[in-house]
Amino acid sequence: MEAAVSRYRVLANVVGVLLIVLIFIAVPVKYIGGEPIVSSIVSPVHGVLYMVYLVFAFDLYRRAGWPVSRMVSMVAAGLVPFLAFFVERRVVAEARAQQQAST
């Protein structure tokens, strides 16, 4: 399960950073500055990595046997700026505690 935690952790942070870049840099540059190039690069990259993040989140959710509400919070983490960092810390801590308790 540690590999699933590590994969989830990396993608949660990457998706969180890309979402912040998208919302606070790329979108304003597109609509205020009139330059869509940053948004046209960051948006698809975030979209693809978010889909990979969802696969990794589901894998960790399945391995840990958590309730659906935990999966919903993990899904929301990639959609709300800054939420990914808080959810990632909580999910990783709970997964590692569960893993230690089972050994």
Summary of the structure (lengths in Angstrom):
residues: 103
radius of gyration: 15.3
end to end distance: 11.7
largest distance: 55.9
contacts: 310
relative contact order: 0.19
helix: 85%
strand: 0%
